[in-house]
Amino acid sequence: MHYIWQNATRLKDEPQDKVNIMASSFQGTINRMAICAPAISARRMQYDEIYQENCHRVYSLAFWMTGNELTAEQLSTDTFLRAFASAADPTTDQIDRAFLTEVREFTPVGTLTLSCVMAPATSVYGNVKRTHLEHAVLQLPATEKIIFLLHDVEGYEHSRIARLLGIAEKESRHGLHQARLQVRSLITRML
């Protein structure tokens, strides 16, 4: 309050024309803000629409990659900040690239980490519970997990996954096969 009073006292001592110039400058700022307000509001609505279209997918992928709600929330936030910083109107592919960039900072993704192993001969189809599948997916190595989630959960094509991860399409197919074998093996051990 003291600061405001000092400035009011100072303005009282200023010449009237300087006070008028300051007032008109302030009024000009207010007018510019009034003119820009609809554009800012439209941009905010556009960002909100893009966010709403992609937030569930990004959060669920982040949760599956981290296994932790708070970390997944932070990863989702960082993904959208990166996507909106890189493009005024980010596409789904740009958001996916931002997500993978954030995931790579969190965990190593890129090289396939499993070797081809024969799956056990036992059938697991009749006894599997959702929790078994969830625990098995969480135990997958990062690259196989992201390939599995993007293909089997999100429905991405191998060509799109390969572009996002920077690998060959054949490697994407191989990674998915490895992930499925590993999930089957992990579920069999749980039963």
C-alpha positions as CSV (number, residue, x, y, z in Angstrom):
1,M,0.0,0.0,0.0
2,H,2.9,2.3,0.8
3,Y,4.3,1.8,-2.7
4,I,1.0,2.8,-4.3
5,W,0.8,5.9,-2.1
6,Q,4.3,6.9,-3.1
7,N,3.5,6.6,-6.8
8,A,0.3,8.5,-6.4
9,T,2.2,11.3,-4.6
10,R,4.8,11.2,-7.3
11,L,2.2,11.5,-10.1
12,K,0.6,14.4,-8.3
13,D,3.9,16.3,-8.5
14,E,4.5,15.4,-12.2
15,P,3.5,17.9,-14.9
16,Q,-0.1,17.4,-16.1
17,D,0.9,16.6,-19.7
18,K,3.3,13.9,-18.6
19,V,0.5,12.3,-16.5
20,N,-1.8,12.5,-19.6
21,I,0.9,10.7,-21.7
22,M,1.3,8.0,-19.1
23,A,-2.5,7.6,-18.9
24,S,-2.9,7.4,-22.7
25,S,0.0,4.9,-22.8
26,F,-1.8,2.8,-20.2
27,Q,-5.1,3.2,-22.1
28,G,-3.3,2.0,-25.3
29,T,-2.1,-1.1,-23.6
30,I,-5.6,-1.8,-22.4
31,N,-7.0,-1.3,-25.9
32,R,-4.3,-3.7,-27.4
33,M,-5.2,-6.3,-24.7
34,A,-8.9,-6.0,-25.6
35,I,-8.1,-6.4,-29.3
36,C,-5.9,-9.5,-28.6
37,A,-8.2,-11.1,-26.1
38,P,-10.4,-13.0,-28.7
39,A,-7.3,-14.3,-30.5
40,I,-5.7,-15.4,-27.2
41,S,-9.0,-17.1,-26.3
42,A,-9.3,-18.8,-29.6
43,R,-5.7,-20.1,-29.3
44,R,-6.4,-21.3,-25.8
45,M,-9.5,-23.1,-27.1
46,Q,-7.5,-24.7,-29.9
47,Y,-4.8,-25.9,-27.5
48,D,-7.5,-27.3,-25.2
49,E,-9.1,-29.1,-28.0
50,I,-5.8,-30.7,-29.1
51,Y,-5.1,-31.6,-25.5
52,Q,-8.5,-33.2,-24.9
53,E,-8.2,-35.3,-28.1
54,N,-4.8,-36.7,-27.0
55,C,-4.6,-36.6,-23.2
56,H,-6.0,-40.0,-22.5
57,R,-3.8,-41.8,-25.0
58,V,-0.6,-40.0,-23.9
59,Y,-1.4,-40.5,-20.2
60,S,-2.2,-44.2,-20.6
61,L,1.0,-44.8,-22.6
62,A,3.0,-42.8,-20.0
63,F,1.4,-44.8,-17.2
64,W,2.3,-48.1,-18.9
65,M,5.8,-47.0,-19.5
66,T,6.4,-45.8,-15.9
67,G,4.0,-47.8,-13.8
68,N,3.5,-44.7,-11.6
69,E,0.6,-42.2,-11.7
70,L,2.6,-39.2,-10.6
71,T,5.5,-39.9,-13.0
72,A,3.0,-40.5,-15.8
73,E,1.3,-37.2,-15.1
74,Q,4.6,-35.4,-15.2
75,L,5.6,-37.2,-18.4
76,S,2.2,-36.3,-20.0
77,T,2.6,-32.6,-19.0
78,D,6.1,-32.5,-20.4
79,T,5.0,-34.2,-23.6
80,F,2.3,-31.5,-24.3
81,L,4.7,-28.7,-23.3
82,R,7.2,-30.0,-25.8
83,A,4.6,-30.6,-28.5
84,F,3.1,-27.1,-28.2
85,A,6.6,-25.5,-28.1
86,S,7.5,-27.2,-31.3
87,A,4.4,-26.4,-33.3
88,A,1.5,-24.0,-32.9
89,D,-1.0,-26.7,-34.0
90,P,0.7,-30.1,-33.3
91,T,-0.5,-33.2,-35.1
92,T,-0.8,-36.6,-33.5
93,D,2.5,-37.6,-34.9
94,Q,4.2,-34.6,-33.4
95,I,2.7,-35.3,-30.1
96,D,3.9,-38.9,-30.4
97,R,7.4,-37.7,-31.2
98,A,7.3,-35.4,-28.2
99,F,6.1,-38.3,-26.0
100,L,8.9,-40.6,-27.2
101,T,11.5,-37.8,-26.7
102,E,10.2,-37.5,-23.1
103,V,10.2,-41.2,-22.6
104,R,13.8,-41.5,-23.9
105,E,14.8,-39.0,-21.2
106,F,13.1,-41.2,-18.6
107,T,14.2,-44.7,-19.8
108,P,16.4,-46.0,-22.6
109,V,14.3,-46.8,-25.7
110,G,15.6,-47.8,-29.1
111,T,17.4,-51.1,-29.2
112,L,15.6,-54.3,-28.8
113,T,16.6,-56.0,-25.6
114,L,15.2,-59.5,-25.8
115,S,16.4,-62.5,-27.6
116,C,14.1,-65.0,-29.3
117,V,13.0,-67.6,-26.8
118,M,10.6,-70.4,-27.4
119,A,7.3,-69.9,-25.5
120,P,6.3,-72.7,-23.1
121,A,3.9,-75.2,-24.5
122,T,1.2,-74.6,-21.8
123,S,-1.9,-72.8,-22.7
124,V,-2.6,-69.7,-20.7
125,Y,-5.8,-68.5,-22.4
126,G,-8.3,-69.9,-20.0
127,N,-6.7,-68.8,-16.7
128,V,-5.4,-65.3,-17.4
129,K,-6.8,-62.4,-15.4
130,R,-6.4,-58.8,-16.4
131,T,-4.0,-58.2,-13.5
132,H,-1.7,-60.9,-14.8
133,L,-1.5,-59.1,-18.2
134,E,-0.9,-55.7,-16.6
135,H,1.9,-57.0,-14.5
136,A,3.5,-58.8,-17.5
137,V,3.3,-55.6,-19.6
138,L,4.9,-53.6,-16.8
139,Q,7.8,-56.0,-16.7
140,L,8.7,-55.8,-20.4
141,P,11.9,-53.9,-21.4
142,A,11.2,-50.3,-22.5
143,T,11.5,-50.8,-26.3
144,E,9.4,-53.9,-26.5
145,K,6.8,-52.3,-24.1
146,I,6.4,-49.2,-26.3
147,I,6.1,-51.3,-29.4
148,F,3.6,-53.6,-27.8
149,L,1.5,-50.7,-26.5
150,L,1.6,-48.7,-29.7
151,H,0.6,-51.7,-31.8
152,D,-1.6,-53.9,-29.7
153,V,-3.2,-51.3,-27.5
154,E,-3.3,-48.1,-29.6
155,G,-3.6,-49.9,-33.0
156,Y,-0.6,-48.2,-34.7
157,E,0.8,-49.8,-37.9
158,H,4.3,-51.1,-37.9
159,S,5.4,-48.4,-40.4
160,R,4.3,-45.7,-38.1
161,I,5.9,-47.3,-35.1
162,A,9.2,-47.7,-37.0
163,R,9.1,-44.0,-38.0
164,L,8.5,-42.9,-34.5
165,L,11.2,-45.0,-33.0
166,G,13.7,-44.6,-35.8
167,I,14.0,-48.3,-36.5
168,A,13.2,-50.5,-39.5
169,E,9.7,-51.8,-39.9
170,K,11.1,-55.4,-39.7
171,E,12.6,-54.5,-36.3
172,S,9.2,-53.2,-35.2
173,R,7.6,-56.5,-36.1
174,H,10.4,-58.4,-34.4
175,G,10.0,-56.3,-31.3
176,L,6.3,-57.0,-31.2
177,H,6.9,-60.7,-31.6
178,Q,9.5,-60.6,-28.8
179,A,7.1,-58.6,-26.5
180,R,4.3,-61.1,-27.1
181,L,6.5,-64.1,-26.3
182,Q,7.8,-62.4,-23.2
183,V,4.2,-61.5,-22.0
184,R,3.2,-65.1,-22.6
185,S,6.2,-66.4,-20.6
186,L,5.7,-63.9,-17.7
187,I,2.0,-64.8,-17.5
188,T,2.8,-68.6,-17.5
189,R,5.1,-68.0,-14.5
190,M,2.4,-66.1,-12.7
191,L,-0.1,-68.9,-12.9
